[in-house]
Amino acid sequence: MNFGIIGSGSWATALAKILTDNQTTVHWLFRNNKSIQHILKRHHNPNYLSSVYFDTQYLKLTTDINELAKAVDAIIIAVPAAYVVHTFELLQPNILTHKKIISSVKGIIPTYNLLVNDYLKEKHCIPTHNYFTIMGPCHAEEVANEKLSYLTFSGMDEAITQQIATHFQTPYLNTITNKDIYGVQFAAVLKNIYALGAGIAHGLEYGDNFLSVLIANCANEMADFLNKAAMQYGEQGKPHTNNYASSVYLGDLLVTCYSLYSRNRTFGNMIGKGYSVKAAQLEMNMVAEGYNAAKCIHLINKKIKTNMPIVEMVYGILWEKKDAAESFSALERLLL
């Protein structure tokens, strides 16, 4: 299977490392030729995870997305959700026919308020059986350092999902498969919102005791949402059979809320310390998916109708400019 990667940030670089470590050729899209020439000459990405060195015989680098699409069987999307629409608008009509699309996007398309698979199906006629996801508690920085990590691959076709996952199995990466493409994506979206909340709490100088209670309540809130979402999005009308305490659900929530690598936690910490949303965005110079996700889930939950006081609190702080300290004070009385 030939893989292409759309995106050149930290996670895209980590995925390229995993595949090339397995001697799999990767077609990789960059925005400019300067970065390509740097990698070919110095063997590392000049802007992200510069400690990762590539055997360039396994890299096919390009600035032309259509050239990449023609050359591969499977395309990995590794850009923030807000960039997906523009990226796919550059593709020629019907070029994705029969291609496998593998999303590592942990966000919702903000313009359309859709998960990536629903956006691609509605706007680009990509059927769900050709769509797969890569999710789980797996920071790019730890992949770069080859610290043991776990990734979950989800897709409706179990055999192809397993085939894809096999290409990512390394001594430092274990792979898991399931069929829950809606649940794993919603979990990834929610954990970013909760990590923002955890960061805000840290910025407000709450301690570890409170943070543990907050995250436990986040896990319950997320499970309630995923249970109801499974009835509306997955195999409709059927109860879920997923273990929401497993790594792709609870594990990703925990690492994103606690880890210093988490950009959403960092963003929230800045909000808790008094930064405005705009100032925090400028200071970070990186995308915190939880910001747009808070608004998207706020709107989606009008349909799901789950009690989500933590998500609503984060939404209120970020989008309605509610006072963070007052919002957490009100939340304290609701936590179990």
Beta strands, then each sheet from edge to edge (+ up, - down):
strand 1: 3-6
strand 2: 26-29
strand 3: 59-62
strand 4: 74-77
strand 5: 100-103
strand 6: 131-135
strand 7: 149-155
strand 8: 173-178
sheet 1: 3+ 2+ 1+ 4+ 5+ 6+ 7- 8-
end
